[in-house]
């Protein structure tokens, strides 16, 4: 009867050991790859990526959103010198087609403060007795332990105090400008844009990426649009290099933080 139990208990342990071994090997391989890359760049600035077509990137997916039904344009402008939506008399300089470039201004100044305080107190006192029970209260002394007082048989006291305090403070400020390119024109006229900018200073590279959907009407006369007018905006601002590498914990520490239950 003990052999099946031993087999059932050792199999999960073996599976868990195998998973830990695979994770350790994967971590070692990842550390080795990253280590070789870092060793090959000793004494050199981090390399910048080459200019690529955003639509040919491995993670690129064309945007598909609900669109209104197409409408036939019955408005004729045969003799008109002005086109609807044009900002210039002769030609609209704003981005409108795939490949056009426009400027995106990113001005984020978020500040949030949450402060919660909770205090709770409760005091309870209950006393129960049988001072008079039809004249039989004296008989209770024969049943109850010696010295028992029928008028004070039960007394309960309780006191509970709970206090909690929590505070969250966040302050973020980002002011940037980046040129983006139109990668797609949706059926309703909205534009899908993608921008990528890299700047290297000494041995630290700054990386800025932005993607989203905009309306042509929101582009101003200087061919510029603000980030809050970009729908489905994805803004990434970070860097890589010696300073960023020092600020990041080692792979082993990150794995231990994930798998450790304590």
Buried (B, 14 or more C-beta within 10 A) or exposed (E): EEEEEEEEEEEEEEEEEEEEEEEEEEBEEEBEEEEEEEEEBEEEBBEEEEEEEBEEEEEBEEEEEEEEEEEEEEEEEEEEEEEEEEEEEEEBBBBBEEEBEBBBBBEEEEEEEEEEEEEEEEEEEEEEEBEEEEEEBEEBEEEEEEEEEBEEBEEEEEEEEEEEEEEEEEEEEEEBEBBBBBBBBBEEEBBBBBBBBBEBEEBBBBBBBBBBBBBBEBBBEEBBBEBEBBEEBEBEBEBBBBEBEEEEEEBEEEBEEEEEEE
